[in-house]
Amino acid sequence: MTPVIGITTYEDQASWRGWSARAAMLPYVYVDAVRRSGGRAVMLPPGGDDEEASATVASLDGLVVTGGPDIDPVRYGAPRHRRTQAPATLRDAWDLNVTSHALRLGVPLLAICRGMQVLNVCRGGTLHQHLPDLVGHGRHDGPPNGFGLHQVRISPDSALAAILPEDGFLDVPTHHHQAVNLLGDGLKAVAWEEDGTIEAVEAGPSELDGLSGFVLGVQWHPEQGSDPRLFTALVRAATDRTAADRTATDTSATDRVGMDGAALGRASAKRAARGRDAGGRAGARSTVLAPMI
């Protein structure tokens, strides 16, 4: 069965074919990446409340939290940097909610660029609001309205290294000016740019509640490159989780049938025993009454 992969979207004013309206938007490369990896893509537009987010994630087999605008620094208790973009309030709330519920339910999660920052903030982490101030260069930015390339080094003892078993550095598509600062609870850094910027996180030690299943955030844009391995890993994790859930459901149903059958057997035995007792009593009465007839 094809796993259903939810993909978060933009909420913005858009123009197309002479129309201009508020729209839920998504670069189509995300859809292509999910489909090529064997998943069924479903768009998740922002704006729903926490109850809707919970029900939506519960219906998914996997989740991609996509790139997009800067997260409002209010969300991680910081003053706004002059280069931080205007807040996207609806999207911030929605992305944080669906990410939180994916972690709670163990739904496989791939968080990309802004999505990795959402994951970190969701777990109580903070962000660097303008990397050039910190690292002194613009390698992470990429060209205006496009993507650049830089290299990342992956920790060899990480789950990410099992997906991308590279020797040395890996070239990745990039376009971001913010990055993870303090790591959120339950996350560990597993890839870095040569300037020390954290470029990937995955589930790690937790002081609160541990994270289970496939949890991966990357600061780069795998949907923009030709390497499908991260999306393939997500779809594989979603497929495995769905199969495990189905097996557990089937086992539970079999157990219920077995218990119901045992209960029916016990009920039948009781009825048979009552029948034998009734027959015995009838026979006894018949023996006593026979001489009187």
C-alpha positions in Angstrom: 0.0 0.0 0.0 1.4 3.4 -1.0 2.3 5.5 2.1 0.6 8.9 2.4 3.1 11.7 2.9 1.8 15.1 4.1 3.7 18.2 2.9 3.3 21.6 4.6 2.7 24.5 2.4 3.0 28.3 2.1 0.0 30.5 2.7 0.3 33.7 0.7 -1.2 36.0 -1.9 -0.5 34.5 -5.4 -1.2 35.4 -9.0 -1.8 33.0 -11.9 -3.5 33.1 -15.3 -4.9 36.6 -14.5 -6.2 35.6 -11.1 -4.9 37.0 -7.8 -6.0 35.4 -4.5 -4.9 34.0 -1.2 -3.5 30.6 -1.9 -1.9 27.5 -0.3 1.3 27.0 -2.3 4.1 24.5 -2.6 7.0 24.2 -5.0 6.2 21.2 -7.1 9.7 19.7 -6.6 8.5 18.5 -3.2 5.6 16.6 -4.8 7.9 15.1 -7.4 10.4 14.0 -4.7 7.8 12.2 -2.7 6.2 10.5 -5.7 9.5 9.4 -7.2 10.4 7.8 -3.8 7.1 5.8 -3.8 4.9 8.0 -1.6 1.5 9.6 -2.2 1.8 13.4 -1.7 -0.9 15.3 0.2 -0.7 19.1 0.8 -1.2 20.4 4.3 -2.2 24.1 4.1 -1.7 26.2 7.2 -4.5 27.7 9.3 -6.0 24.8 11.2 -6.2 24.6 15.0 -4.3 22.1 17.2 -7.2 19.6 17.1 -7.2 19.7 13.3 -3.4 19.3 13.2 -3.6 16.3 15.5 -6.3 14.6 13.4 -4.4 15.4 10.2 -1.1 13.9 11.3 -2.8 10.8 12.7 -4.1 10.1 9.2 -0.6 10.3 7.6 2.1 7.7 7.2 4.9 10.4 7.0 5.4 14.1 7.1 7.6 16.6 5.3 7.9 20.1 6.9 9.1 22.3 4.1 11.2 25.4 3.7 9.8 28.9 3.9 9.9 32.2 5.8 11.7 33.0 9.0 10.0 31.8 12.2 8.8 34.6 14.5 11.5 34.9 17.2 8.8 35.3 19.8 8.3 31.6 19.4 11.8 31.0 20.9 11.9 34.0 23.3 14.2 36.3 21.3 14.0 39.9 20.2 13.6 40.4 16.4 16.8 40.9 14.4 16.5 43.7 11.8 17.1 41.2 9.0 14.4 38.8 10.3 11.4 38.6 8.0 7.9 39.6 9.0 6.1 36.8 10.9 3.9 34.3 9.1 1.7 33.7 12.1 -0.7 31.1 10.6 2.1 29.0 9.2 4.2 29.2 12.3 1.4 27.9 14.4 0.4 25.2 11.9 3.9 23.9 11.3 4.8 23.8 15.0 1.5 21.9 15.7 1.9 19.3 13.0 5.5 18.8 13.9 4.7 18.4 17.6 2.0 15.8 16.8 4.2 13.9 14.4 6.8 13.5 17.2 4.1 12.6 19.7 2.6 9.9 17.4 5.9 8.6 16.0 5.0 9.6 12.4 8.2 9.6 10.3 9.4 13.2 9.9 11.7 14.9 7.4 12.2 18.6 8.2 13.8 20.7 5.5 15.5 24.1 5.9 12.8 26.2 7.8 11.4 22.8 8.7 14.5 21.8 10.6 14.3 25.2 12.4 10.6 24.5 13.3 11.7 21.1 14.6 14.3 22.7 16.8 12.0 25.4 18.1 9.3 22.8 18.7 11.7 21.1 21.1 12.6 24.3 23.0 15.7 25.3 20.9 16.7 28.7 19.5 17.9 30.1 16.2 20.7 32.3 14.9 18.6 35.0 13.1 21.2 36.2 10.6 24.2 33.9 9.8 26.4 36.4 8.0 26.7 38.3 11.3 28.1 35.1 12.9 30.2 33.5 10.2 31.2 36.5 8.2 30.3 35.2 4.7 27.2 34.4 2.5 27.8 30.9 1.4 24.6 29.7 2.9 22.4 32.3 1.2 22.7 31.2 -2.4 21.8 33.7 -5.2 18.7 35.8 -5.1 15.6 33.7 -5.9 17.8 30.6 -6.4 20.0 28.0 -4.7 23.7 27.8 -4.1 25.9 24.9 -3.2 28.1 24.4 -0.1 29.6 21.3 1.6 28.5 19.6 4.7 30.3 17.0 6.9 28.2 14.2 8.3 28.9 12.5 11.6 29.9 8.9 10.8 28.1 7.4 13.8 24.7 9.0 12.9 21.5 7.6 11.4 22.0 10.2 8.6 25.3 8.6 7.7 23.5 5.3 7.2 21.4 7.1 4.6 24.1 9.2 3.1 27.3 7.2 3.6 29.7 9.8 2.2 33.4 10.0 2.8 34.4 13.5 3.7 32.1 16.3 2.5 28.8 16.3 0.6 27.7 19.1 -1.7 24.2 20.2 -0.9 21.7 22.8 -2.4 21.3 25.8 0.0 19.3 29.0 0.5 19.0 30.2 4.1 20.2 33.0 6.3 19.1 31.5 9.7 20.3 28.3 11.5 20.0 26.3 14.7 21.7 27.9 17.7 20.9 26.1 20.9 19.7 22.5 20.3 16.2 21.5 21.4 15.6 18.7 23.8 15.9 15.2 22.2 17.9 16.4 19.2 21.6 16.0 18.3 23.6 17.7 15.6 24.9 15.2 13.0 26.1 17.4 10.1 28.0 20.8 9.8 29.2 23.2 7.2 32.9 23.9 7.5 32.2 27.1 9.3 30.6 25.1 12.1 26.9 25.8 11.3 24.6 22.9 12.2 23.3 21.5 9.0 21.4 18.4 10.2 19.8 17.1 13.4 18.2 13.8 14.4 16.8 12.1 17.5 19.2 12.1 20.4 19.4 12.1 24.2 16.4 13.7 26.0 15.8 15.1 29.4 12.1 15.2 28.9 10.5 12.7 26.5 12.5 10.8 24.0 11.8 10.8 20.3 11.0 7.5 18.6 11.1 6.5 14.9 12.4 8.4 12.0 13.2 12.0 12.9 15.5 13.9 10.6 16.1 17.6 9.9 18.4 19.0 7.3 19.2 22.7 6.8 19.8 22.2 3.0 17.2 21.5 0.2 17.3 17.9 -0.9 14.2 18.4 -3.1 16.3 20.8 -5.3 19.1 18.3 -6.0 19.2 15.0 -7.9 19.9 12.9 -4.8 16.6 11.1 -3.7 18.0 9.2 -0.7 16.5 11.3 2.0 13.0 11.1 0.6 13.5 7.4 -0.1 14.5 6.9 3.5 11.4 8.8 4.7 9.0 6.8 2.5 10.7 3.5 3.6 10.3 4.5 7.2 6.6 5.4 6.6 6.1 2.0 4.8 7.7 0.1 7.7 5.6 1.9 10.3 2.4 1.3 8.4 3.3 -2.4 8.0 4.1 -2.7 11.8 0.8 -1.0 12.7 -1.1 -3.3 10.4 0.6 -6.3 11.9 -0.2 -5.1 15.4 -3.9 -4.5 14.4 -4.2 -7.9 12.8 -2.6 -9.6 15.9 -5.0 -7.7 18.2 -8.0 -8.7 16.0 -6.8 -12.3 16.1 -6.4 -12.2 19.9 -10.0 -10.8 20.2 -11.3 -13.5 17.9 -9.5 -16.1 20.0 -10.9 -14.6 23.2 -14.3 -14.4 21.8 -14.1 -18.0 20.6 -12.9 -19.1 24.1 -15.8 -17.2 25.7 -18.3 -18.8 23.3 -16.8 -22.2 24.1 -17.1 -21.6 27.8 -20.7 -20.4 27.3 -21.5 -23.5 25.2 -20.0 -25.8 27.9 -22.0 -24.0 30.6 -25.2 -24.5 28.5 -24.3 -28.2 28.0 -23.6 -28.6 31.7 -27.0 -27.0 32.5 -28.6 -29.3 30.0 -27.0 -32.3 31.6 -28.0 -31.1 35.1 -31.6 -30.5 33.9 -31.7 -33.9 32.2 -30.4 -35.6 35.4 -32.9 -33.8 37.6 -35.7 -34.8 35.1 -34.5 -38.4 35.2 -34.5 -38.4 39.0 -38.0 -37.0 39.1 -39.2 -39.5 36.6 -37.8 -42.4 38.7 -39.5 -41.2 41.8 -42.8 -40.4 40.2 -43.1 -43.5 38.0 -44.5 -45.8 40.8 -47.2 -43.2 41.5 -48.5 -43.3 38.0 
